Amino acid sequence: MAHAPESETVQIVRDLIRIDTSNYGDSSGPGERKAAELVAALLDEVGIESTIVESETGRATLVARWGNQDSPRPGLLIHGHLDVVPAQASDWTVDPFAAEIVDDHLYGRGAVDMKDFDGMLLSVVRARQRDGRIPDRPITLVFTADEEAGGVLGSRWLVENHPQLLEGCTEAVGEVGGFSTEVGGKRLYLLETGEKGIAWMRLTAKGTAGHGSMQQHDNPITHLSEALARLGTHAWPAEPGPSMQHLMATIRELTGETSTDPDEVLRHVGPAIRMVGSGIRNSTNATMLAAGYKHNVVPGEATAYVDGRYLPGHQDTFVPAVKELLGDRVTVDLHHTDDALEYPFGGDLVDAMTVSLLRHDPEAHVAPFLMSGGTDAKAWDRLGITSYGFVPLALPADLDFTALFHGVDERVPVASLEHGSRVFDTFLDLV
């Protein structure tokens, strides 16, 4: 009797969520080792050997070879990350690491980003391995550390220190695309074909320290605040690339929208506009501030941190534009940078994703999009690996899904997990 690909999905996701792998960005968290060991045990149980490597103590990434390793076909990398962003338990209605099921939704940190896919992938691989349905193509399974802090101790470290573990891979599938949203009363699945570049910046304004009761025109907090206000209110122009142009054409077909304004067209994706709408322009958001040490003392320095994201092709112009907006009273230091990516919406891998979605949802529509955030795909690109985001989730039209990434009460419908496992199983038949 064949094993159902979705039979273990929910339980595996729950088990992974219950292992706290919070990533605070400074290695002060619990790390990913326990989660990697669980993955290794699940693979070992069905006869798949794996290797765990650590960039630092506890910062564990797992790699396993699967599929027909003797095939002359190029290798496919399928990846998920094991770390999650922290969760403030007092903000949640349930324990973020208890993996409770409430109203047919699985709650927990990582339920969306991205232990859902980790569990889907593992359940499908285990079912296929037990049934002898091994893909006729070399497959490399990777479960990374540190994705939530830019992959420095995970995917980037793996590429720089153990590239041989990814040898032969030319294509990759991981987060974030594959989820559905409702457009014009129809289900539209969004496949990630690219992602914006990263420019995390530290801004510093200097001034003259002094007594808080006196006139002080050289106040660094004032200088920094004025600069941040200019940056925060700047209207970056809409400059959609190939992926977003294709998406907007699909939306026009589904809705009859005639506007040429990209923002007007994209509003049809509903709440998903939060993520999808960011794919047509550069963006800058201040995220942290620090200044001063006493109520009646004007400090000599103030700092802020800004999350900058730029479109493909803007790597040489984005930071200079930011500096011009900030003015000459503020200096900019780049804290972390990574490239923007965009790949064609076409080819055998895209066809396999599209067909697998349509086979399980015949009335579906499929289009590409440029993702606002970054993934481990940025590291794989350094090895010439073409990456796509495909976590197939058929979602209720009223679920504000993109708000759940790093959000309070992060959750995923149980039915979506099970359906997605079936879709991914079919995808592996086609690749």
Salt bridges, closest charged atoms under 4 A:
GLU6 OE2 - ARG422 NH1 3.21
GLU8 OE1 - ARG126 NE 2.71
GLU8 OE2 - ARG130 NH1 3.33
GLU32 OE2 - ARG59 NH2 2.85
GLU37 OE2 - ARG33 NE 2.98
GLU45 OE1 - ARG126 NH1 3.07
GLU54 OE2 - ARG33 NH1 3.13
ASP83 OD1 - HIS81 ND1 3.10
ASP113 OD1 - HIS81 NE2 3.05
ASP113 OD2 - HIS406 NE2 2.98
ASP131 OD1 - HIS3 ND1 2.74
ASP131 OD2 - ARG133 NE 3.97
ASP146 OD1 - ARG59 NH2 3.30
GLU147 OE1 - HIS81 NE2 3.19
GLU148 OE2 - HIS81 NE2 3.78
GLU148 OE1 - HIS406 NE2 3.06
GLU160 OE2 - ARG382 NH1 3.61
GLU171 OE1 - ARG137 NH2 2.60
GLU175 OE2 - HIS81 NE2 3.20
GLU195 OE2 - LYS378 NZ 3.57
ASP218 OD1 - HIS223 NE2 2.89
ASP218 OD1 - ARG329 NH2 2.62
GLU239 OE1 - HIS314 NE2 3.87
GLU257 OE1 - ARG267 NH2 3.42
GLU257 OE1 - HIS268 NE2 2.72
ASP263 OD1 - ARG281 NH1 3.03
GLU264 OE1 - ARG267 NE 3.10
GLU301 OE1 - LYS206 NZ 2.52
ASP307 OD1 - ARG309 NE 2.65
ASP338 OD2 - ARG156 NH1 3.96
ASP338 OD1 - ARG382 NH2 3.52
ASP361 OD2 - ARG187 NE 2.58
ASP400 OD1 - ARG274 NH1 3.02
GLU410 OE1 - ARG109 NH1 2.70
ASP425 OD1 - ARG128 NH1 2.81
ASP425 OD1 - ARG133 NH2 3.24
ASP429 OD1 - ARG128 NH2 2.92
